Amino acid sequence: MVADPGAPPPIRTFLDLEAYASKLASKAFVPQEITLDPFFGGLQYDGHRQIRFLKDKALFEDNGDGFRVEFSHPGWMFKKTVDMFKMEDGQPVPLKNGPEFFSYGDLKPGPEVKYPVGFSGWKLLSAEEGKKERPEFLTFQGASYFRAVTTKLGWGISARGVAINTIGGEPEEFPDFTHFWFLTPKEGDKTFQFLALLNGPSVTGAYHFEVQPGETTVMTVRSSLFMRKVVKMLGLAPFSSMFWYGENTHPKPLDFRPEVHDSDGLLIEQHNGPILWRPLDNGREMRHSVFSLEAAKGFGLLQRDRDFKHYQDLEANYHNRVSVWVEPVEGFGRGKLHLIELATGEETWDNIVSFWEPDLLPTATEPARFVYKLHWLKEHEHNLAKVTDSRWGEGVATMDVPNDYEFVIDFTKGTLKEGTPADWLPEEAVNIVGEAKMIDKRVMFNPQTGGWRAFFKLDIPPSTKLLEMTCELLQDGKPLSERWTYQWRR
């Protein structure tokens, strides 16, 4: 059973899907009825992972060395089913589940067990030159969540179709992708396309995805969102990641690994403004940062630190986690970029959330139409010097400065003007919002990295609980580096 009063009409194009999503938004939301047999619904992680899709049953298996789709079995925490269709000659053909699609390992479903007729999610595989097996590089499962990787980097950050009331006091909603339509790829196609219907208590949406795997995996997302009712907050291009601790975290957990995180910073690039780098952190309470922007050129959660010695994890391989860069194409305009850092005491749950909140909200009749590209990659490149490390700690207290704190930021060298002397040092611009006194600041060339190290010292009185600070390097009064922006909490 799908999460609406009736099955959708035949969906052949994105315009068909958009019209249906608009119609659906004018009706009351009907949640999906969970009909999963208790045998599968009661499975825990170890039991559910024994159920494996049979590779020779994959959709588009006969498409030469091209794309193919494998499906996921309902169970454990994925009890909802999703309706899926294959587009054949422009017509949607429903895809049904059955025990012939899976191996059940050591599980012994009895004759009385009812097998689900739907799938809980799916994954996309593609041929990779020089490799015999086709690797999985994209997966959709659970609400509107999806993840992708590249040919060089592994799983980490998760994306969503939309975020509803993530903050603001109202209960958070998690709309589902309830239907997918897969366009049949031709042999030799480099991109894979599919449609998706989003449905939830407050919103419906029509989505068109086009994805191309590679050393950078690129997804173009086109969507029209329709509101059933007014929400406290609507988030576009939302992401979830994990940051337990890093070089800037005090105190650190008693763990043998120096750092544990999927992402270490938020990068924001504006059309007319500084490029901002916000290091992530994990404290005793939630941190919420809001960046009001006229128009974002791009933004993303990045794993910038790629040195294995900084993680020492042979299993999780945090140094090889994928980063994601959002490139707005249409429909973003003026709005706010939110960064939420939730306190966490372990590494298994995502505690970092970012999303774009548009100033203009859609309605049931006037949708929000937007297009953006997701670049799943190693690093987003630009011409300024980049922040590579952020550290702070207590300085040497004296009678004159009893509350001495030192902040140390490492930058790459950046692009200097032609004719810059070899012994030249950039200017350091520091701004502090909150009660604190600047004691000292200076910049040094870092011979270990070939870049710059910026220091500044603050006298922070015990009554100060929060500081907002920025630091950037200048040459002749113009930005040489990203603007490091940090929220310090006692």
Solvent accessible surface area in square Angstrom, and as a share of the most:
residue,aa,sasa,rsa
1,M,124,0.56
2,V,15,0.09
3,A,4,0.03
4,D,5,0.02
5,P,84,0.53
6,G,38,0.36
7,A,87,0.68
8,P,21,0.13
9,P,71,0.45
10,P,76,0.48
11,I,1,0.01
12,R,110,0.40
13,T,70,0.41
14,F,17,0.07
15,L,121,0.60
16,D,50,0.26
17,L,0,0.00
18,E,20,0.09
19,A,66,0.51
20,Y,20,0.08
21,A,0,0.00
22,S,36,0.23
23,K,120,0.51
24,L,3,0.01
25,A,6,0.04
26,S,88,0.57
27,K,84,0.35
28,A,82,0.64
29,F,56,0.23
30,V,51,0.29
31,P,87,0.55
32,Q,27,0.12
33,E,102,0.46
34,I,83,0.42
35,T,89,0.52
36,L,24,0.12
37,D,24,0.12
38,P,115,0.72
39,F,62,0.26
40,F,0,0.00
41,G,16,0.15
42,G,52,0.50
43,L,19,0.10
44,Q,128,0.57
45,Y,112,0.42
46,D,99,0.51
47,G,14,0.14
48,H,25,0.11
49,R,120,0.44
50,Q,58,0.26
51,I,15,0.08
52,R,142,0.52
53,F,27,0.11
54,L,63,0.31
55,K,107,0.45
56,D,104,0.54
57,K,82,0.35
58,A,8,0.07
59,L,20,0.10
60,F,12,0.05
61,E,65,0.29
62,D,134,0.70
63,N,17,0.09
64,G,39,0.38
65,D,119,0.62
66,G,14,0.13
67,F,4,0.02
68,R,20,0.07
69,V,0,0.00
70,E,10,0.05
71,F,10,0.04
72,S,18,0.12
73,H,6,0.03
74,P,0,0.00
75,G,0,0.00
76,W,70,0.25
77,M,115,0.51
78,F,43,0.18
79,K,80,0.34
80,K,92,0.39
81,T,32,0.18
82,V,19,0.11
83,D,47,0.24
84,M,3,0.02
85,F,32,0.13
86,K,45,0.19
87,M,15,0.07
88,E,75,0.34
89,D,149,0.77
90,G,40,0.39
91,Q,84,0.37
92,P,27,0.17
93,V,57,0.32
94,P,73,0.46
95,L,37,0.18
96,K,133,0.56
97,N,16,0.08
98,G,7,0.07
99,P,61,0.39
100,E,95,0.43
101,F,44,0.18
102,F,10,0.04
103,S,48,0.31
104,Y,29,0.11
105,G,49,0.47
106,D,112,0.58
107,L,29,0.14
108,K,162,0.69
109,P,33,0.21
110,G,22,0.22
111,P,145,0.91
112,E,139,0.62
113,V,15,0.09
114,K,139,0.59
115,Y,66,0.25
116,P,15,0.09
117,V,104,0.60
118,G,10,0.09
119,F,3,0.01
120,S,5,0.03
121,G,2,0.02
122,W,0,0.00
123,K,55,0.23
124,L,0,0.00
125,L,6,0.03
126,S,14,0.09
127,A,46,0.36
128,E,37,0.17
129,E,174,0.78
130,G,85,0.82
131,K,121,0.51
132,K,206,0.87
133,E,124,0.56
134,R,42,0.15
135,P,49,0.31
136,E,56,0.25
137,F,10,0.04
138,L,0,0.00
139,T,23,0.14
140,F,4,0.02
141,Q,47,0.21
142,G,26,0.25
143,A,31,0.24
144,S,1,0.01
145,Y,63,0.24
146,F,4,0.01
147,R,81,0.29
148,A,1,0.00
149,V,11,0.07
150,T,12,0.07
151,T,54,0.32
152,K,136,0.58
153,L,15,0.08
154,G,30,0.29
155,W,71,0.25
156,G,7,0.07
157,I,0,0.00
158,S,13,0.08
159,A,2,0.01
160,R,8,0.03
161,G,1,0.01
162,V,1,0.00
163,A,1,0.01
164,I,0,0.00
165,N,11,0.05
166,T,27,0.16
167,I,26,0.13
168,G,45,0.43
169,G,79,0.76
170,E,91,0.41
171,P,107,0.67
172,E,64,0.29
173,E,26,0.12
174,F,97,0.41
175,P,3,0.02
176,D,21,0.11
177,F,4,0.02
178,T,9,0.05
179,H,0,0.00
180,F,4,0.02
181,W,2,0.01
182,F,0,0.00
183,L,61,0.30
184,T,68,0.39
185,P,12,0.08
186,K,152,0.64
187,E,141,0.63
188,G,57,0.55
189,D,58,0.30
190,K,147,0.62
191,T,40,0.23
192,F,1,0.00
193,Q,61,0.27
194,F,0,0.00
195,L,5,0.03
196,A,0,0.00
197,L,0,0.00
198,L,0,0.00
199,N,2,0.01
200,G,1,0.01
201,P,51,0.32
202,S,0,0.00
203,V,0,0.00
204,T,0,0.00
205,G,0,0.00
206,A,0,0.00
207,Y,1,0.00
208,H,31,0.14
209,F,1,0.00
210,E,58,0.26
211,V,1,0.00
212,Q,81,0.36
213,P,34,0.21
214,G,19,0.18
215,E,116,0.52
216,T,55,0.32
217,T,0,0.00
218,V,44,0.25
219,M,0,0.00
220,T,38,0.22
221,V,1,0.00
222,R,106,0.39
223,S,1,0.01
224,S,1,0.01
225,L,0,0.00
226,F,5,0.02
227,M,11,0.05
228,R,42,0.15
229,K,110,0.47
230,V,137,0.79
231,V,13,0.07
232,K,121,0.51
233,M,21,0.09
234,L,0,0.00
235,G,0,0.00
236,L,2,0.01
237,A,1,0.01
238,P,0,0.00
239,F,2,0.01
240,S,7,0.05
241,S,0,0.00
242,M,4,0.02
243,F,3,0.01
244,W,31,0.11
245,Y,2,0.01
246,G,1,0.01
247,E,36,0.16
248,N,7,0.03
249,T,6,0.04
250,H,92,0.41
251,P,114,0.72
252,K,84,0.35
253,P,43,0.27
254,L,193,0.96
255,D,47,0.24
256,F,161,0.67
257,R,25,0.09
258,P,56,0.36
259,E,11,0.05
260,V,0,0.00
261,H,1,0.01
262,D,9,0.05
263,S,1,0.00
264,D,22,0.11
265,G,0,0.00
266,L,0,0.00
267,L,0,0.00
268,I,0,0.00
269,E,17,0.08
270,Q,34,0.15
271,H,111,0.50
272,N,149,0.77
273,G,41,0.39
274,P,36,0.22
275,I,17,0.09
276,L,20,0.10
277,W,8,0.03
278,R,8,0.03
279,P,9,0.06
280,L,1,0.00
281,D,8,0.04
282,N,20,0.10
283,G,28,0.27
284,R,193,0.70
285,E,96,0.43
286,M,88,0.39
287,R,16,0.06
288,H,59,0.26
289,S,9,0.06
290,V,69,0.39
291,F,24,0.10
292,S,84,0.54
293,L,10,0.05
294,E,120,0.54
295,A,43,0.33
296,A,7,0.05
297,K,98,0.42
298,G,0,0.00
299,F,1,0.01
300,G,2,0.02
301,L,0,0.00
302,L,1,0.00
303,Q,0,0.00
304,R,27,0.10
305,D,15,0.08
306,R,52,0.19
307,D,46,0.24
308,F,63,0.26
309,K,132,0.56
310,H,60,0.27
311,Y,0,0.00
312,Q,71,0.31
313,D,11,0.06
314,L,148,0.74
315,E,163,0.73
316,A,24,0.19
317,N,59,0.30
318,Y,8,0.03
319,H,31,0.14
320,N,58,0.30
321,R,42,0.15
322,V,1,0.00
323,S,1,0.00
324,V,0,0.00
325,W,11,0.04
326,V,0,0.00
327,E,63,0.28
328,P,26,0.17
329,V,75,0.43
330,E,106,0.48
331,G,53,0.51
332,F,12,0.05
333,G,46,0.44
334,R,150,0.55
335,G,2,0.02
336,K,73,0.31
337,L,0,0.00
338,H,5,0.02
339,L,0,0.00
340,I,3,0.02
341,E,6,0.03
342,L,72,0.36
343,A,48,0.37
344,T,27,0.16
345,G,61,0.59
346,E,61,0.27
347,E,46,0.20
348,T,108,0.63
349,W,172,0.61
350,D,65,0.34
351,N,5,0.03
352,I,0,0.00
353,V,16,0.09
354,S,2,0.01
355,F,1,0.00
356,W,0,0.00
357,E,29,0.13
358,P,11,0.07
359,D,69,0.36
360,L,156,0.78
361,L,78,0.39
362,P,10,0.07
363,T,66,0.39
364,A,32,0.25
365,T,113,0.66
366,E,121,0.54
367,P,24,0.15
368,A,19,0.15
369,R,139,0.51
370,F,2,0.01
371,V,25,0.14
372,Y,3,0.01
373,K,69,0.29
374,L,1,0.00
375,H,35,0.16
376,W,0,0.00
377,L,18,0.09
378,K,118,0.50
379,E,35,0.16
380,H,32,0.14
381,E,120,0.54
382,H,31,0.14
383,N,129,0.66
384,L,44,0.22
385,A,0,0.00
386,K,27,0.11
387,V,1,0.01
388,T,53,0.31
389,D,22,0.12
390,S,5,0.03
391,R,94,0.34
392,W,44,0.15
393,G,23,0.22
394,E,140,0.63
395,G,21,0.20
396,V,124,0.71
397,A,65,0.50
398,T,75,0.43
399,M,192,0.86
400,D,129,0.67
401,V,30,0.17
402,P,78,0.49
403,N,40,0.20
404,D,12,0.06
405,Y,24,0.09
406,E,42,0.19
407,F,2,0.01
408,V,23,0.13
409,I,0,0.00
410,D,5,0.02
411,F,3,0.01
412,T,53,0.31
413,K,87,0.37
414,G,31,0.30
415,T,102,0.59
416,L,45,0.23
417,K,100,0.42
418,E,182,0.82
419,G,75,0.72
420,T,31,0.18
421,P,82,0.52
422,A,117,0.91
423,D,121,0.63
424,W,58,0.20
425,L,90,0.45
426,P,8,0.05
427,E,99,0.44
428,E,9,0.04
429,A,31,0.24
430,V,30,0.17
431,N,83,0.42
432,I,39,0.20
433,V,93,0.54
434,G,46,0.44
435,E,114,0.51
436,A,29,0.23
437,K,141,0.60
438,M,69,0.31
439,I,66,0.33
440,D,59,0.31
441,K,94,0.40
442,R,111,0.40
443,V,14,0.08
444,M,89,0.40
445,F,92,0.38
446,N,15,0.08
447,P,102,0.64
448,Q,162,0.72
449,T,87,0.51
450,G,30,0.29
451,G,1,0.01
452,W,7,0.03
453,R,75,0.27
454,A,0,0.00
455,F,27,0.11
456,F,0,0.00
457,K,54,0.23
458,L,1,0.00
459,D,27,0.14
460,I,0,0.00
461,P,33,0.21
462,P,86,0.54
463,S,81,0.52
464,T,9,0.05
465,K,126,0.53
466,L,74,0.37
467,L,0,0.00
468,E,57,0.26
469,M,1,0.01
470,T,34,0.20
471,C,0,0.00
472,E,16,0.07
473,L,0,0.00
474,L,25,0.12
475,Q,16,0.07
476,D,109,0.57
477,G,55,0.52
478,K,134,0.57
479,P,70,0.44
480,L,7,0.04
481,S,1,0.01
482,E,0,0.00
483,R,78,0.28
484,W,3,0.01
485,T,11,0.06
486,Y,6,0.02
487,Q,11,0.05
488,W,5,0.02
489,R,63,0.23
490,R,89,0.32
